[in-house]
Structures are given as C-alpha cells and as structure tokens.
Amino acid sequence: MSHQQYQELLETLHECMTACNHCFDACLQEEDVKMMSECIRLDRECAEICSYLESAISRNSPFISELASVCATICATCGDECQKHQHEHCQKCAEACFRCAKACQEIAF
C-alpha cells in the first residue's frame, strides 16, 4: 500500500499521539500525580508507538502490519487506563486511543 492509501490512518495516529501527549502533560498537573502514574506511563507508550507507526508508514516500512498490531494493543491498553479517570483530558484521550486501536487493528496481520 502507498502512503496515500494510509492517509486516514495517518490522521488517526496523529490525533491519538496528540491526545496522549496532552493527557500526559495534564496528568502531570493533577493534584495526585502518583494516582495518575499508570495513565502517564501509558500515555507516553501510546504517543511513541503512534508516532513510530506514522513514521513507518511514511517510509513504506515492510513491518507496517506488525507495528499496527502492537500499536492497536498499546492504544487499547492506554484507552482502558484513561477511561478509569474522570478528568476530561483522560476521557478525550481514551476516545482517541480506542479509535486508533480500531483503525490499527484493521490493517494488522
């Protein structure tokens, strides 16, 4: 598949990365940062894999399908964690993560 055929996925990955980075930063500002530690950790993992998959797609990596499978798992895990917290930034992040997990799963091996 060409880069253009992945355009919708690229946008979804970028949106998820941005939501995770925002959630990460907002969680660091919460009163009980220790309670948010798992959310913060998973936000970083998710943002990084989304960014990496976006880059892999742009260079037409032969591992896109495998990376998409890993990305789907990490996004779903991050979404599950964020969903546990009532903060608006966590809820928005969870939505972005679940959308991304679904999109990645569609091209995963």
C-alpha positions in Angstrom: 0.0 0.0 0.0 1.2 3.5 -0.7 1.4 6.4 1.8 -1.7 7.9 0.3 -3.7 4.7 0.9 -3.0 5.1 4.6 -4.0 8.8 4.8 -7.0 8.2 7.2 -4.9 6.0 9.5 -2.1 8.6 9.5 -4.5 11.3 10.7 -5.9 8.9 13.3 -2.4 8.1 14.6 -1.5 11.8 14.7 -4.7 12.6 16.6 -4.1 9.8 19.1 -0.4 10.9 19.6 -1.6 14.5 20.2 -4.3 13.4 22.7 -1.9 11.2 24.6 0.7 14.0 24.8 -1.9 16.4 26.0 -3.2 13.8 28.6 0.4 13.1 29.7 1.0 16.8 30.3 -2.4 17.4 32.0 -1.9 14.4 34.3 1.4 15.8 35.5 -0.6 18.9 36.6 -3.2 16.9 38.6 -3.2 17.2 42.4 -2.5 13.5 43.0 0.2 12.7 40.3 1.0 9.4 41.9 -2.6 8.2 41.3 -2.1 9.2 37.6 1.3 7.4 37.2 0.0 4.4 35.1 -2.0 6.8 32.9 1.1 9.0 32.4 3.3 5.9 31.6 0.8 4.5 29.1 0.2 8.0 27.5 3.9 8.0 26.8 4.0 4.5 25.4 1.0 5.2 23.2 2.2 8.5 21.9 5.5 7.0 21.0 4.1 3.9 19.1 1.7 6.1 17.2 4.5 8.4 16.2 6.7 5.5 15.2 3.9 3.8 13.1 3.2 7.2 11.5 6.9 7.4 10.5 7.0 3.8 9.4 4.0 4.3 7.1 5.6 7.4 5.6 8.7 5.4 4.7 6.7 2.4 3.5 8.2 0.1 6.0 7.8 -3.7 5.4 6.7 -4.0 9.0 3.6 -1.8 9.0 1.1 -4.6 9.6 3.1 -6.0 12.6 3.6 -2.5 14.0 -0.1 -1.8 13.6 -0.8 -4.9 15.7 1.4 -3.7 18.5 0.0 -0.2 18.2 -3.6 -1.5 18.5 -2.7 -3.3 21.7 -1.0 -0.3 23.3 -3.7 2.1 22.2 -6.4 -0.2 23.7 -4.5 -0.6 26.9 -4.0 3.2 27.2 -7.6 3.8 26.4 -8.7 1.3 29.2 -6.5 3.2 31.7 -7.6 6.7 30.7 -11.2 5.6 30.8 -10.8 4.9 34.5 -10.2 8.6 35.3 -13.0 11.2 35.2 -10.7 14.1 34.0 -11.9 15.5 30.7 -8.4 15.1 29.2 -8.4 11.4 30.1 -11.8 10.8 28.6 -10.8 12.5 25.4 -7.6 10.6 25.3 -9.5 7.3 25.8 -11.8 8.1 22.9 -8.8 8.8 20.6 -7.0 5.7 21.8 -10.0 3.4 21.0 -10.4 5.0 17.6 -6.8 4.4 16.8 -6.8 0.9 18.2 -9.7 0.0 15.9 -8.0 1.7 12.8 -4.7 -0.2 13.5 -6.5 -3.5 14.0 -8.0 -3.2 10.5 -4.5 -3.3 8.9 -2.8 -5.6 11.4 -1.7 -9.0 10.4 
